[in-house]
Structure formats: structure tokens, C-alpha cells
């Protein structure tokens, strides 16, 4: 039998080459990449303390899906999110209020494009009193007269004492002790805009770094009133419905907040630094995909917030 003229060494190398080609063809035919891409890395976010528990729960669910992703969240208040986004210390900024025109413009001045704005959940601002307080509802004008000095919503005189209100005329606690959020909070800014008609807060309001502290303070004091986020309600306080001029009342409920019927409803946001035409790193993509998923919205409800309607989720396409 004739030989093919190849040495044993060359025959061996030829077989290896043919085998490598065959494996490549099989990978392409099966649609398998030559090297798997792992979703991993540290995920940083800076922003709303109202959303802190929600963001951390999202982070836990993300780590359950992708054990190599580590979420680090700094809850400095909604005002801290634009600052961190503009400085480039984070790509993700959760906020309990929309970014202001000034904050948005500062971002554009820095990067040349606007931040991506995603609505991720719904919440509401509520006025709370002690659970034994006989007050059943307040009008917007009464809320403004209680919390502000400006009376910008149409009240004719300030309200400082419980006996001024009909339902609490016999409430034996005199002065209304007020509690609210600090200046860095999105809740503070939004309450000023919506409930005080952009008026000025009274200077004697006790300010707290979180809504849970507001609710706790009101729950401990029969003479107290405060404002907080809907998800911080406890049995220690009573949430007051809003009354219109005809005496009709509307309470903050999941359905009234989701439909945006309750006047002090609000969206919760995630602002993202995403250059046009580019893709986010895999960790950020996985985080946003989780938030918009049924699992992510179930976490919204479990955290005391209100999930977005499916049509609103579907209308948002981050990339």
C-alpha cells in the first residue's frame, strides 16, 4: 500500500486542526458562544432614602439571580442622586420625585445628553395623626394652613391649634405639633409643591431623616400631625383622607394611587446615565430588567408601595 508522503508528526498536527475545525462548526450550528459571558460586578446606586428598603430588596433578588453581582446603595436622599449622577460616581439614581429642570440641565451641561428617566413604582404623600385622633379628613386648604406660613392654596388664616378644627374642638391637646422630612428629601420637596402650593413651611416643624421616623413620632404623641410616604403607614397612626369643598373624601389606597386619583400620588423614579446609542454594563441591564419584571413589581408591593400598571411598564423601553 502506498504512503501519503506525510510524516507521523504532520499527520498528528493535521488531525488536531481538523478536530478544531469540526468543534467550531458544531458550536456555530448549536448557537453556542466560544466563551460564556458572566453577569457580574459591583452595582452602585445613590439616592432616595424613601426607596432604600425597596432598592435593597431588588438588590437581594438580583443577587439571587446573579450571585456575582453586589449592590451598593447610598441612601442620601433624592437630592443626592443628581449630584452623584453629574459627578459620575454612579450610573443609577433612585428618586422619590422627578428631577428638577435645573438638575436635568446640569446633567445635560456635563454630558451633552439628558438622563434616562424610568418610572419604577408608585407612592403617595399622606398626612397622619395619632390613631385616637377624632379627625376624619382635611381639605387641601386646611393642610396648607396647618403646615405653611404662605397660605398659597387659598386658606384665609393659619391653623395652629386643634380647637380650630370642628372635629377636634374638644381634643384636649392645644397646639398642633408638626413633623416632616428634611430638606434633602424628595418627600419634603414634593409636599411643598403639591400640598403647600409651593408655599413656605413653618419653621417650627420637627424634621426627620426618614418617613418611618415621622410616623413613629406622630404615633407617640396625641397632639402631633405629620406627612410621610404611604408605604410607612403603621397601626399607630391614622392616614387622613382628602376632602373637597363639597365634603366628598378620597382616601389613599392602592387602587386610588395606582389610578393616580389620589391628589398626592407620585411616581418613584430611577434615573440612569445612558449615553445615546450605547448599552449599559451587564449588571445594570440585569438590575433594570428585574425591576420591570413581574418579580420586581411583586417586590414593590411587598415593600408597601404600589406597582405600576402593566401598560406603563411595557411602554418603557430602556434600550
C-alpha positions in Angstrom: 0.0 0.0 0.0 1.3 3.5 -1.0 2.0 6.1 1.7 0.6 9.7 1.5 4.0 11.3 1.9 3.3 12.8 5.4 5.4 12.2 8.4 3.8 10.9 11.6 4.2 14.3 13.2 2.5 16.1 10.4 -0.4 13.6 10.4 -0.9 14.3 14.1 -1.0 18.1 13.6 -3.4 17.7 10.7 -5.8 15.6 12.8 -5.7 18.3 15.5 -6.5 21.0 13.0 -9.4 19.0 11.5 -10.8 18.3 15.0 -10.6 22.0 16.0 -12.5 23.0 12.8 -15.1 20.3 13.5 -15.7 21.6 17.0 -16.1 25.2 15.8 -18.6 24.1 13.2 -20.6 22.3 15.9 -20.6 25.4 18.2 -21.9 27.6 15.4 -24.5 25.1 14.4 -25.8 24.9 18.1 -25.6 28.7 18.5 -23.2 28.5 21.5 -20.6 31.2 22.0 -17.0 30.3 22.2 -16.7 31.7 25.7 -19.6 32.3 28.2 -20.4 35.9 29.3 -21.0 36.1 33.0 -23.1 38.8 34.6 -21.1 40.1 37.5 -19.6 43.2 39.1 -20.4 45.8 41.7 -23.6 47.7 41.1 -23.7 51.2 42.6 -26.7 53.5 43.3 -27.1 56.8 45.1 -30.4 58.5 46.0 -33.8 58.3 47.8 -34.0 57.2 51.4 -37.7 56.6 50.9 -36.8 54.0 48.3 -33.9 52.5 50.4 -35.7 49.3 51.5 -37.2 48.8 48.0 -33.8 49.2 46.3 -32.1 46.8 48.7 -34.8 44.2 48.2 -34.4 44.5 44.5 -30.6 44.0 45.1 -31.2 40.9 47.1 -33.4 39.4 44.3 -30.8 40.4 41.7 -28.0 38.6 43.7 -30.3 35.5 43.9 -30.4 35.5 40.1 -26.7 36.5 39.6 -24.6 35.7 42.7 -21.6 37.6 41.3 -23.4 40.9 41.4 -23.0 43.0 44.5 -25.4 46.0 45.0 -24.0 49.0 47.0 -26.7 51.7 47.7 -26.1 55.0 49.4 -29.3 56.5 50.7 -28.6 60.2 50.9 -32.0 61.5 49.9 -33.4 62.2 46.4 -31.3 65.4 46.2 -28.1 63.3 46.3 -29.0 61.4 43.2 -28.5 64.2 40.6 -25.3 65.2 42.3 -23.8 61.7 42.1 -25.0 61.2 38.5 -23.5 64.5 37.4 -20.2 63.8 39.2 -20.1 60.4 37.5 -19.8 58.4 40.8 -22.9 56.4 39.9 -24.9 55.4 36.8 -28.1 54.8 38.8 -30.1 57.4 40.8 -33.3 56.4 42.6 -35.5 59.4 43.3 -38.9 59.8 45.0 -39.6 62.9 43.0 -38.9 63.9 39.4 -35.6 65.5 38.6 -36.0 69.3 38.6 -35.4 71.4 35.4 -32.2 72.8 37.0 -30.8 69.3 37.9 -31.6 68.0 34.4 -29.9 70.9 32.7 -26.8 70.5 34.9 -26.7 66.9 33.8 -27.0 67.9 30.1 -24.3 70.5 30.5 -22.0 67.9 31.9 -22.6 65.1 29.4 -24.4 66.6 26.4 -27.5 64.4 26.7 -30.3 64.0 29.2 -30.5 61.3 31.8 -32.8 58.3 31.1 -35.9 58.6 33.3 -37.7 55.4 34.3 -40.8 55.2 36.4 -40.4 52.1 38.6 -43.2 52.3 41.2 -46.0 54.5 42.6 -46.3 56.0 46.0 -48.3 58.8 47.7 -47.8 61.5 50.3 -50.1 61.2 53.3 -51.0 63.3 56.3 -51.1 61.3 59.5 -52.3 61.9 63.0 -52.4 59.8 66.2 -54.6 56.7 65.9 -57.0 58.0 68.6 -57.4 61.5 67.0 -61.1 62.1 66.0 -60.2 64.0 62.9 -61.5 62.1 59.8 -60.3 64.3 56.8 -58.7 67.5 55.8 -59.1 69.8 52.8 -56.0 70.9 50.8 -56.5 74.4 52.1 -56.6 73.2 55.7 -53.4 71.2 55.2 -51.7 74.3 53.8 -53.0 76.4 56.7 -51.6 73.9 59.2 -48.1 73.3 57.6 -47.3 76.6 55.9 -46.9 80.3 56.6 -47.8 81.4 53.0 -51.4 80.3 52.7 -50.7 79.9 48.9 -53.5 77.3 48.5 -56.3 79.7 49.4 -56.8 79.5 53.1 -57.8 82.7 54.8 -56.0 82.2 58.1 -53.4 79.8 59.6 -54.4 76.8 61.8 -52.1 76.3 64.8 -54.4 74.7 67.4 -56.6 71.6 67.5 -59.7 73.5 68.7 -59.7 75.5 65.5 -60.9 72.4 63.6 -64.5 71.3 64.2 -63.8 67.6 64.7 -61.1 68.3 67.2 -62.7 71.2 69.0 -62.8 69.1 72.2 -59.4 67.4 71.6 -57.6 68.4 74.8 -54.1 68.9 73.4 -53.9 72.5 72.3 -51.0 73.2 70.0 -50.6 71.1 66.9 -47.1 69.6 66.9 -45.9 69.1 63.4 -43.4 66.6 62.0 -42.0 66.3 58.5 -39.0 65.4 56.3 -35.6 67.2 56.0 -34.6 69.4 53.1 -32.6 66.7 51.2 -35.7 64.5 51.0 -37.8 64.3 47.8 -40.8 63.9 50.1 -40.1 67.3 51.6 -39.9 69.0 48.2 -42.9 67.3 46.7 -45.1 68.0 49.7 -44.1 71.7 49.5 -45.1 71.6 45.8 -48.3 69.6 46.0 -49.7 70.3 49.5 -48.4 73.8 50.1 -48.9 75.1 46.5 -45.1 75.9 46.5 -45.5 78.0 49.7 -43.2 78.1 52.7 -43.0 75.6 55.5 -43.5 76.7 59.1 -40.1 77.0 60.8 -41.3 75.0 63.9 -41.8 71.7 62.1 -39.7 68.9 63.5 -37.7 67.5 60.6 -36.7 63.8 60.4 -34.3 61.9 58.0 -36.9 59.3 57.1 -40.7 58.8 56.8 -40.6 56.0 59.4 -39.3 58.4 62.0 -42.1 60.9 61.2 -44.7 58.2 61.6 -43.1 57.0 64.9 -43.1 60.5 66.3 -46.8 61.1 65.4 -47.8 57.6 66.8 -46.2 58.5 70.1 -47.9 61.9 70.5 -51.7 62.6 70.6 -51.1 66.2 69.7 -49.0 65.5 66.6 -49.5 65.6 62.9 -47.1 64.8 60.1 -46.6 63.9 56.5 -44.8 60.8 55.2 -44.8 58.3 52.4 -47.7 55.9 52.0 -45.6 52.8 52.5 -44.6 53.8 56.0 -48.1 53.6 57.5 -48.4 51.7 60.8 -51.3 50.9 63.2 -50.0 53.6 65.5 -51.3 56.4 63.2 -54.3 57.3 61.1 -54.0 58.4 57.5 -56.3 61.3 56.7 -58.3 61.3 53.5 -58.5 64.4 51.5 -61.9 66.3 51.4 -63.1 68.5 48.6 -65.3 71.6 49.0 -68.4 69.5 48.8 -67.4 67.2 51.7 -66.5 64.3 49.5 -63.4 62.4 50.7 -60.8 60.3 48.9 -58.5 58.0 50.9 -55.1 56.9 49.9 -55.5 53.3 48.8 -53.6 51.0 46.4 -56.2 51.4 43.7 -56.6 55.2 44.0 -52.8 55.7 44.0 -52.3 53.3 41.0 -55.0 55.1 39.0 -53.5 58.5 40.1 -56.9 59.5 41.5 -55.5 60.4 44.9 -54.2 64.0 44.6 -50.9 63.5 46.4 -50.0 60.4 44.4 -46.4 60.3 43.0 -44.2 58.2 40.8 -40.9 56.8 42.0 -38.1 57.1 39.5 -34.8 55.6 38.5 -32.5 57.9 36.7 -29.8 56.3 34.5 -26.7 57.7 32.9 -27.0 56.0 29.5 -25.3 57.7 26.5 -27.3 57.6 23.3 -26.6 54.6 21.2 -24.7 52.8 23.9 -25.5 49.9 26.2 -25.3 49.7 29.9 -22.9 47.2 31.6 -24.5 43.8 32.1 -25.1 44.3 35.8 -27.1 47.5 35.3 -29.1 45.9 32.5 -29.9 42.9 34.7 -31.0 45.2 37.6 -33.3 47.3 35.4 -34.8 44.1 33.8 -35.5 42.8 37.2 -37.3 46.0 38.3 -39.5 45.9 35.3 -40.3 42.2 35.6 -43.3 40.7 37.5 -40.9 39.6 40.2 -39.6 43.2 40.6 -43.1 44.6 40.8 -44.1 42.0 43.3 -41.2 43.3 45.5 -42.7 46.8 45.0 -46.0 45.6 46.5 -44.3 43.6 49.3 -42.3 46.8 50.2 -45.5 48.8 50.8 -45.5 50.7 47.5 -47.9 50.4 44.6 -46.9 48.5 41.4 -47.1 50.3 38.1 -49.9 49.2 35.7 -48.5 46.7 33.1 -49.1 49.1 30.2 -46.9 51.7 31.8 -44.1 49.1 32.3 -44.4 47.9 28.7 -44.3 51.4 27.4 -40.8 52.0 28.9 -38.0 50.5 26.8 -34.7 51.4 28.4 -32.7 50.2 25.4 
